[in-house]
């Protein structure tokens, strides 16, 4: 339960995520953002995680929330993962991209959500 709360916390603090599968040219920016966010989690690099974020994203994602997610998912991400693009949703005037994240050394999956505004990460969740 604590694990779910910690992962959901980053979602509450920010918003949504991205993936390479089914990604056409219009999703190149989102794919790059997802890759960068996942790498930052893998490397436990808070500054890299925030580097392409909007001012609101940078303000809302605390180091404590980031550390909680990296401690729970960092090892799984470092071991390898695949992404599968699921869909995009229109919510509150934004496009939310959804991906399934499958971890190589686990039967666990995550749902990734990404919102981009002006090519900046406005929200990111790993649920």
Residue pairs with C-beta under 8 A, 6 or more apart in sequence:
3 72
6 65
6 68
6 69
6 72
7 68
7 69
7 72
7 73
7 110
7 126
7 127
8 125
8 127
9 65
9 68
10 61
10 65
10 66
10 68
10 69
10 124
10 125
10 126
11 113
11 125
11 126
11 127
13 60
13 61
13 62
13 65
14 57
14 60
14 61
14 122
14 123
14 124
14 125
15 57
15 94
15 96
15 113
15 115
15 122
15 123
15 124
15 125
16 94
16 96
16 97
16 98
16 113
16 114
16 115
16 122
16 123
16 124
16 125
17 34
17 37
17 97
17 98
17 99
17 111
17 112
17 113
17 114
17 124
17 125
17 126
18 27
18 30
18 31
18 33
18 34
18 35
18 37
18 83
18 97
18 99
18 112
18 114
18 116
19 31
19 34
19 83
19 84
19 85
19 86
19 97
19 99
19 100
19 101
19 112
20 31
20 34
20 35
20 83
20 85
21 83
21 84
21 85
21 99
22 84
22 85
23 30
23 31
23 85
27 85
27 97
29 116
29 119
30 97
30 114
30 116
33 52
33 114
33 116
33 121
34 83
34 99
34 112
34 114
36 48
36 51
36 52
37 49
37 114
37 121
37 124
38 77
38 81
38 101
39 45
39 48
40 46
40 48
40 49
40 51
41 49
41 66
41 69
41 70
41 73
41 74
41 77
41 126
42 74
42 77
42 78
44 67
44 70
44 74
46 63
46 66
46 67
49 61
49 66
50 57
50 58
50 61
52 120
52 121
53 61
53 120
53 121
53 122
54 117
54 118
54 120
54 121
54 122
56 122
57 120
57 121
57 122
57 123
57 124
61 124
69 126
73 110
73 126
76 103
76 105
76 106
76 108
77 103
79 103
79 104
79 105
79 106
80 103
80 104
80 105
81 101
81 102
81 103
81 104
82 101
82 102
82 104
83 99
83 100
83 101
83 102
83 112
84 99
84 100
84 102
85 97
85 98
85 99
86 98
86 99
86 100
87 98
88 95
88 96
88 97
88 98
89 95
89 96
89 98
90 96
94 115
94 117
94 122
95 115
95 116
96 113
96 114
96 115
96 123
97 113
97 114
97 115
97 116
98 111
98 112
98 113
99 111
99 112
99 113
99 114
100 109
100 110
100 111
100 112
101 109
101 110
101 111
101 112
101 126
102 109
103 109
103 110
110 126
110 127
111 125
111 126
111 127
112 124
112 125
112 126
112 127
113 123
113 124
113 125
113 127
114 121
114 123
114 124
115 121
115 122
115 123
115 124
116 122
